[in-house]
Amino acid sequence: ENGKIISAIAGGRDQIENIENGFTLGENASVVITASANAGYEVKNWTVNDEIVEKDEKPVTDLVYTYKSDGTKSGANIRVHFQQIPYDVSWSGTGGTVKVEEYEGSSAMIRGGSDVTFKVTPDGGQMIDYWTVNGVKVEGENTGTFTWTVPNGAKADPSVSAYKIQAICKEAPFEVT
């Protein structure tokens, strides 16, 4: 669970106990629904009857949503959907150049839970030795490609808001033939 609805105020009463089974709104009445996101998550969108709620042609991503009944007595299935927050991810190489196919440059805001593949091109006379994440060597990762899933840094202790991926290259052995 990445978050939940914590209140549903209709007619001056909190209807949270009735949220699972539903409750009736009067014609043109409204309910103010408040959600709470877990650490590292934010509201992706709200849906009413599986349709994304929009404002100014963009999904509503506020923690509070007000639904107004249309008077049809047809009911409304209102849900809040969560997604992980984005983190500042940067990449570089010592003795080589690191690139990520999906992104330009050497950094990007990348949402937690996303898989990212880093590729290093070692400088002349160099070869990949290992990869690091925030300065910590990643065991078993010593090839030119490193696929990593952006963790939920808000759940780390202490929390993490940025990640630095580095390819560490070393001098390649040379052969005399």
DOTOR-818856 format. One line per field, with one value per residue (C-alpha): x negated, y, z negated; residue number from 1. Coordinates in nm, 2 decimals. Example, Ala and Ser with C-alpha at 12.3 -4.5 7.8 and 13.67 -1.06 7.14 Angstrom:
BEGIN
px <- -1.23|-1.37 $
py <- -0.45|-0.11 $
pz <- -0.78|-0.71 $
filo <- 1|2 $
// end
This chain:
BEGIN
px <- 0.00|-0.15|0.10|0.46|0.78|0.79|1.11|1.42|1.63|1.98|2.26|2.03|1.97|1.66|1.77|1.44|1.61|1.84|1.59|1.55|1.92|2.02|2.26|2.52|2.48|2.77|2.83|2.55|2.39|2.01|1.76|1.41|1.17|0.83|0.55|0.22|-0.08|-0.34|-0.70|-0.85|-0.51|-0.28|0.06|0.04|0.41|0.77|1.02|1.40|1.55|1.21|1.18|0.88|1.00|0.84|0.81|0.67|0.61|0.38|0.44|0.54|0.25|0.35|0.39|0.74|1.01|1.37|1.63|1.96|2.25|2.42|2.77|2.81|2.80|2.57|2.30|1.93|1.63|1.36|1.00|0.67|0.36|0.00|-0.34|-0.70|-0.85|-1.14|-1.50|-1.80|-2.01|-2.35|-2.61|-2.98|-3.29|-3.64|-3.85|-3.54|-3.22|-2.88|-2.56|-2.20|-2.00|-1.67|-1.83|-2.04|-2.34|-2.47|-2.17|-1.79|-1.50|-1.40|-1.10|-1.17|-1.10|-1.23|-1.49|-1.78|-2.06|-2.40|-2.66|-3.03|-3.27|-3.62|-3.88|-4.17|-4.38|-4.11|-3.86|-3.57|-3.66|-3.34|-3.03|-2.94|-2.61|-2.66|-3.02|-2.95|-3.08|-2.81|-2.93|-2.93|-2.89|-3.20|-3.08|-3.02|-2.65|-2.48|-2.10|-1.98|-1.63|-1.60|-1.52|-1.26|-1.51|-1.25|-1.24|-1.62|-1.77|-1.89|-1.66|-1.82|-1.71|-1.98|-2.19|-2.53|-2.62|-2.98|-3.17|-3.53|-3.77|-4.12|-4.42|-4.36|-4.64|-4.82|-4.97|-5.29|-5.26 $
py <- 0.00|0.33|0.56|0.57|0.78|0.92|1.12|1.18|1.47|1.49|1.70|1.79|1.43|1.22|0.92|0.73|0.43|0.40|0.46|0.09|0.01|0.35|0.62|0.83|1.20|1.43|1.59|1.85|1.76|1.72|1.51|1.63|1.34|1.36|1.11|1.05|0.92|0.69|0.80|0.84|0.85|1.12|1.13|1.02|1.09|1.05|0.85|0.86|0.54|0.46|0.80|1.01|1.34|1.64|2.01|2.23|1.91|1.77|1.49|1.62|1.53|1.71|1.52|1.66|1.61|1.74|1.54|1.69|1.46|1.50|1.42|1.10|0.86|0.64|0.63|0.71|0.48|0.73|0.62|0.77|0.63|0.68|0.67|0.70|1.05|1.13|1.15|1.34|1.08|1.17|0.95|0.98|0.77|0.77|0.67|0.65|0.81|0.69|0.73|0.64|0.58|0.73|1.06|1.34|1.47|1.33|1.37|1.35|1.34|0.97|0.83|0.57|0.22|0.29|0.06|0.25|0.10|0.28|0.21|0.30|0.35|0.33|0.58|0.44|0.19|0.16|-0.11|-0.12|-0.22|-0.17|0.05|0.26|0.40|0.70|0.60|0.24|-0.04|-0.26|-0.62|-0.83|-0.54|-0.52|-0.51|-0.22|-0.22|-0.17|-0.19|-0.04|0.02|0.36|0.29|0.46|0.70|0.84|0.51|0.49|0.58|0.85|0.94|0.99|1.25|1.21|0.92|0.93|0.64|0.61|0.37|0.32|0.22|0.09|0.05|-0.24|-0.50|-0.50|-0.78|-0.78|-1.00 $
pz <- 0.00|0.11|-0.06|-0.16|-0.19|-0.55|-0.54|-0.33|-0.46|-0.33|-0.49|-0.77|-0.87|-0.81|-0.61|-0.63|-0.80|-0.50|-0.23|-0.14|-0.11|0.02|-0.10|0.06|0.15|0.20|0.54|0.61|0.28|0.25|0.06|-0.03|-0.02|-0.17|-0.10|-0.27|-0.07|-0.23|-0.25|0.10|0.27|0.42|0.58|0.94|1.01|0.89|1.08|1.08|1.24|1.38|1.56|1.47|1.31|1.49|1.42|1.70|1.91|1.65|1.39|1.05|0.82|0.50|0.17|0.14|0.40|0.39|0.58|0.66|0.73|1.06|0.93|1.14|0.84|1.05|0.79|0.83|0.77|0.65|0.62|0.55|0.72|0.60|0.76|0.63|0.62|0.86|0.75|0.88|1.05|1.19|1.37|1.46|1.52|1.39|1.70|1.92|2.04|1.90|2.09|2.04|2.36|2.23|2.11|2.24|2.05|1.72|1.49|1.47|1.24|1.24|1.05|0.78|0.90|1.25|1.41|1.56|1.77|1.76|2.03|2.00|2.29|2.13|2.24|2.46|2.26|1.99|1.90|1.65|1.30|1.10|1.05|0.75|0.62|0.39|0.35|0.25|0.47|0.63|0.58|0.89|1.13|1.35|1.71|1.94|1.87|1.53|1.48|1.16|1.00|0.84|0.48|0.26|0.10|-0.14|-0.32|-0.36|-0.70|-0.66|-0.37|-0.02|0.23|0.49|0.63|0.81|1.03|1.12|1.35|1.22|1.49|1.46|1.68|1.92|1.94|2.26|2.46|2.65|2.95 $
filo <- 1|2|3|4|5|6|7|8|9|10|11|12|13|14|15|16|17|18|19|20|21|22|23|24|25|26|27|28|29|30|31|32|33|34|35|36|37|38|39|40|41|42|43|44|45|46|47|48|49|50|51|52|53|54|55|56|57|58|59|60|61|62|63|64|65|66|67|68|69|70|71|72|73|74|75|76|77|78|79|80|81|82|83|84|85|86|87|88|89|90|91|92|93|94|95|96|97|98|99|100|101|102|103|104|105|106|107|108|109|110|111|112|113|114|115|116|117|118|119|120|121|122|123|124|125|126|127|128|129|130|131|132|133|134|135|136|137|138|139|140|141|142|143|144|145|146|147|148|149|150|151|152|153|154|155|156|157|158|159|160|161|162|163|164|165|166|167|168|169|170|171|172|173|174|175|176|177 $
// end
